[in-house]
Amino acid sequence: MEYISKVTLDRPRTLAELTSMLIEKPESELIAGGTHIMSRPDYFPKSDFHSYISLDKVQELHRVSHTDKFLELGSMQTIQNLLNTASTTLSPDVYNAISRITSTPLKSKITIGGSLCLADSRTTLCSILAAVKAEADVRFITVKGDKKAKIHSRWMPVYKLYDSNGRYLYSDANTVLTRIRIPSAPNSTFIYDRVGSITNGSDHFVSVTIEFTLGQTSIITNPSFCLSFLKNGFYFVQGFDSFLSALKFPLESEDKKKIALFLSKHLPRECPAITPLQLERALRLTLNATEKVNRLIMDQ
C-alpha cells in the first residue's frame, strides 16, 4: 500500500493571516470552495505537494456591500449568493444570464473566485461580468529575501484577468482575487447566449455576451462584446466594440456579412486555440445576437 505523507491545511480568518501564511509557505496552493480539487482524480492530495490554504474562513472574502453605483461581493461568495444578493440590483437580463450558468446545486457550491480563476472549473460568469464592465480587486504579495512583504491591491476590468487563449493571468499563489464590483446600469440592454456544455469539454463550448444602450437614431452606444471559449479562448477586443458602434440598426444582410467577415478574420488570430467548430458557433451566436438587437430596435 502506498502511503501519503501528512497534508497541511491552513485556514486563516483574515486577509492579514492569509498574507502571513503565504509569506511563510509561498509554495502553498489556495483552496476556495474545493469543488475543483475534490472533483478530480489524483488531484488531492498530490503525491509531491501537501501544503494547502483554505479561504473559506477569511472574513473579508465573504463581505457584500451596496452603493448607488456598484454591488461589491467577496470572492468567497457563491454564484447562488450573488443571485440572492443581486435580485433587485441587476437588470433582469443579466440576472437571468447568471441563473443559466449551471445547475442550482452547483451554483450553491461554486464560488465567484473559483468560477473566475480556475481553468478547469471556469463558468461563463467571466464573460458576463466582462460584458457588464465589472471589475476585480486583485491583491499582489511580493516577498523579498528577508521575508518582508510588499502588498498592494489593484482594481482591474474582469476581461483583463485573461489572455486571448483563455488563461487566467494571476494564478500565482501570492496573488489573490478578493472582490468583484458590478456596476449598476439600469438603462442598458443585455443579450446572452451559449451553445455546448461547460462540463463536457471546452472544445465545443461558446458563449456570447453583449451589453449596450439603445440610441434614438438606430445606433447602439457603449457596446461591450465578449466571446468565451472557456479554456480555449477569451475574446474581448475594444476594436470590435467600435465596429459595432459604427453600424446603424436594424442591420441589413450586408452589415451582417461585415460582422461575419470581421470575426472570421480576427478570431483565429486573436484566439488561436479555438477549434473550427467553436469559430463556426461563435459566428452563428453573434449573428443571432445581432438579430435580437434588430428586433429590439424595431420594437422601440
CORPE-V274918 format. One record per residue. N is the residue number from 1. RES is the residue in three letters. SS is DSSP state (a for helix, b for strand, c for the rest). PSI is psi as a letter, one per 30 degrees, with the letter a starting at -180 (NA if undefined). BURIAL is I if it has 16 or more other C-alpha atoms within 10 Angstrom, else O. Layout:
((N & RES & SS & PSI & BURIAL) (N & RES & SS & PSI & BURIAL))
This chain:
((1 & MET & c & k & O) (2 & GLU & c & k & O) (3 & TYR & c & k & O) (4 & ILE & c & k & O) (5 & SER & c & l & O) (6 & LYS & c & k & O) (7 & VAL & c & k & O) (8 & THR & b & k & O) (9 & LEU & b & j & O) (10 & ASP & b & k & I) (11 & ARG & c & i & I) (12 & PRO & c & l & I) (13 & ARG & c & f & I) (14 & THR & c & l & O) (15 & LEU & a & e & I) (16 & ALA & a & e & O) (17 & GLU & a & e & O) (18 & LEU & a & e & I) (19 & THR & a & e & I) (20 & SER & a & e & I) (21 & MET & a & e & I) (22 & LEU & a & e & I) (23 & ILE & a & e & I) (24 & GLU & a & e & O) (25 & LYS & c & i & O) (26 & PRO & c & f & I) (27 & GLU & c & f & O) (28 & SER & c & l & I) (29 & GLU & b & k & I) (30 & LEU & b & k & I) (31 & ILE & b & k & I) (32 & ALA & c & c & I) (33 & GLY & c & f & I) (34 & GLY & c & f & I) (35 & THR & a & e & I) (36 & HIS & a & e & I) (37 & ILE & a & e & I) (38 & MET & a & f & O) (39 & SER & c & g & O) (40 & ARG & c & k & O) (41 & PRO & c & k & O) (42 & ASP & c & g & O) (43 & TYR & c & e & O) (44 & PHE & c & k & I) (45 & PRO & c & l & I) (46 & LYS & b & k & O) (47 & SER & c & f & O) (48 & ASP & c & g & O) (49 & PHE & b & k & I) (50 & HIS & c & g & I) (51 & SER & b & j & I) (52 & TYR & b & k & I) (53 & ILE & b & j & I) (54 & SER & b & k & I) (55 & LEU & c & g & I) (56 & ASP & c & f & I) (57 & LYS & c & f & O) (58 & VAL & c & j & I) (59 & GLN & a & e & O) (60 & GLU & a & f & I) (61 & LEU & a & f & I) (62 & HIS & a & f & I) (63 & ARG & c & l & O) (64 & VAL & b & k & I) (65 & SER & b & k & O) (66 & HIS & b & k & O) (67 & THR & c & l & O) (68 & ASP & c & f & O) (69 & LYS & c & f & O) (70 & PHE & b & l & I) (71 & LEU & b & k & I) (72 & GLU & b & k & I) (73 & LEU & b & k & I) (74 & GLY & b & l & I) (75 & SER & c & f & I) (76 & MET & c & f & I) (77 & GLN & c & k & I) (78 & THR & b & l & I) (79 & ILE & a & e & I) (80 & GLN & a & e & I) (81 & ASN & a & e & I) (82 & LEU & a & e & I) (83 & LEU & a & e & I) (84 & ASN & a & e & O) (85 & THR & a & e & I) (86 & ALA & c & g & I) (87 & SER & c & f & O) (88 & THR & c & f & O) (89 & THR & c & f & I) (90 & LEU & c & l & I) (91 & SER & c & l & I) (92 & PRO & a & e & O) (93 & ASP & a & e & O) (94 & VAL & a & e & I) (95 & TYR & a & e & I) (96 & ASN & a & e & O) (97 & ALA & a & e & I) (98 & ILE & a & e & I) (99 & SER & a & f & I) (100 & ARG & c & f & I) (101 & ILE & c & e & I) (102 & THR & c & a & I) (103 & SER & c & l & O) (104 & THR & a & e & O) (105 & PRO & a & e & O) (106 & LEU & a & e & O) (107 & LYS & a & f & I) (108 & SER & c & f & O) (109 & LYS & c & e & I) (110 & ILE & c & k & I) (111 & THR & b & l & I) (112 & ILE & a & e & I) (113 & GLY & a & e & I) (114 & GLY & a & e & I) (115 & SER & a & e & I) (116 & LEU & a & e & I) (117 & CYS & a & e & I) (118 & LEU & c & k & O) (119 & ALA & a & e & I) (120 & ASP & a & f & I) (121 & SER & a & g & I) (122 & ARG & c & k & I) (123 & THR & c & a & I) (124 & THR & c & g & I) (125 & LEU & a & e & I) (126 & CYS & a & e & I) (127 & SER & a & e & I) (128 & ILE & a & e & I) (129 & LEU & a & e & I) (130 & ALA & a & e & I) (131 & ALA & a & e & I) (132 & VAL & c & g & I) (133 & LYS & c & h & I) (134 & ALA & c & l & I) (135 & GLU & b & l & I) (136 & ALA & b & k & I) (137 & ASP & b & j & I) (138 & VAL & b & k & I) (139 & ARG & b & k & I) (140 & PHE & b & k & I) (141 & ILE & b & j & I) (142 & THR & b & j & O) (143 & VAL & b & k & I) (144 & LYS & c & l & O) (145 & GLY & c & e & O) (146 & ASP & c & g & O) (147 & LYS & c & g & O) (148 & LYS & c & k & O) (149 & ALA & b & k & I) (150 & LYS & b & k & O) (151 & ILE & b & k & O) (152 & HIS & b & l & O) (153 & SER & b & l & O) (154 & ARG & b & k & O) (155 & TRP & b & k & O) (156 & MET & b & l & I) (157 & PRO & b & k & I) (158 & VAL & a & e & I) (159 & TYR & a & f & I) (160 & LYS & a & g & O) (161 & LEU & a & f & I) (162 & TYR & b & l & I) (163 & ASP & c & l & I) (164 & SER & c & f & I) (165 & ASN & c & g & I) (166 & GLY & c & g & I) (167 & ARG & c & k & I) (168 & TYR & b & k & I) (169 & LEU & c & f & O) (170 & TYR & c & h & I) (171 & SER & c & f & I) (172 & ASP & c & k & O) (173 & ALA & c & f & I) (174 & ASN & c & g & I) (175 & THR & b & k & I) (176 & VAL & b & k & I) (177 & LEU & b & j & I) (178 & THR & b & e & I) (179 & ARG & b & l & I) (180 & ILE & b & l & I) (181 & ARG & b & j & I) (182 & ILE & b & j & I) (183 & PRO & b & l & I) (184 & SER & c & k & I) (185 & ALA & c & i & I) (186 & PRO & c & f & O) (187 & ASN & c & g & O) (188 & SER & c & l & I) (189 & THR & b & k & I) (190 & PHE & b & k & I) (191 & ILE & b & k & I) (192 & TYR & b & k & I) (193 & ASP & b & l & I) (194 & ARG & b & l & I) (195 & VAL & b & k & O) (196 & GLY & c & l & O) (197 & SER & c & k & O) (198 & ILE & c & f & I) (199 & THR & c & f & O) (200 & ASN & c & h & O) (201 & GLY & c & k & O) (202 & SER & c & f & I) (203 & ASP & c & f & I) (204 & HIS & c & f & I) (205 & PHE & c & k & I) (206 & VAL & b & k & I) (207 & SER & b & k & I) (208 & VAL & b & k & I) (209 & THR & b & k & I) (210 & ILE & b & k & I) (211 & GLU & b & k & I) (212 & PHE & b & l & I) (213 & THR & b & k & I) (214 & LEU & b & k & I) (215 & GLY & c & l & O) (216 & GLN & c & f & O) (217 & THR & c & h & O) (218 & SER & c & g & I) (219 & ILE & c & k & I) (220 & ILE & b & k & I) (221 & THR & b & l & I) (222 & ASN & b & h & O) (223 & PRO & b & k & I) (224 & SER & b & k & I) (225 & PHE & b & k & I) (226 & CYS & b & k & I) (227 & LEU & b & k & I) (228 & SER & b & k & I) (229 & PHE & c & g & I) (230 & LEU & a & b & I) (231 & LYS & a & f & I) (232 & ASN & a & f & I) (233 & GLY & c & l & I) (234 & PHE & b & j & I) (235 & TYR & b & j & I) (236 & PHE & c & j & I) (237 & VAL & c & k & I) (238 & GLN & a & e & O) (239 & GLY & a & e & O) (240 & PHE & a & e & I) (241 & ASP & a & e & I) (242 & SER & a & e & O) (243 & PHE & a & e & O) (244 & LEU & a & e & I) (245 & SER & a & f & I) (246 & ALA & c & f & O) (247 & LEU & c & k & I) (248 & LYS & c & k & O) (249 & PHE & c & l & I) (250 & PRO & c & k & I) (251 & LEU & c & k & I) (252 & GLU & c & l & O) (253 & SER & a & e & O) (254 & GLU & a & e & O) (255 & ASP & a & e & O) (256 & LYS & a & e & I) (257 & LYS & a & e & O) (258 & LYS & a & e & O) (259 & ILE & a & e & I) (260 & ALA & a & e & I) (261 & LEU & a & e & O) (262 & PHE & a & e & O) (263 & LEU & a & e & I) (264 & SER & a & e & O) (265 & LYS & a & e & O) (266 & HIS & a & e & O) (267 & LEU & a & e & I) (268 & PRO & a & f & O) (269 & ARG & a & e & O) (270 & GLU & a & e & I) (271 & CYS & c & i & I) (272 & PRO & c & f & O) (273 & ALA & c & f & I) (274 & ILE & c & l & I) (275 & THR & c & l & I) (276 & PRO & a & e & O) (277 & LEU & a & e & O) (278 & GLN & a & e & I) (279 & LEU & a & e & I) (280 & GLU & a & e & O) (281 & ARG & a & e & I) (282 & ALA & a & e & I) (283 & LEU & a & e & I) (284 & ARG & a & e & O) (285 & LEU & a & e & I) (286 & THR & a & e & I) (287 & LEU & a & e & I) (288 & ASN & a & e & O) (289 & ALA & a & e & I) (290 & THR & a & e & I) (291 & GLU & a & e & I) (292 & LYS & a & e & O) (293 & VAL & a & e & I) (294 & ASN & a & e & I) (295 & ARG & a & e & O) (296 & LEU & a & e & O) (297 & ILE & a & e & I) (298 & MET & a & f & O) (299 & ASP & a & f & O) (300 & GLN & c & NA & O))
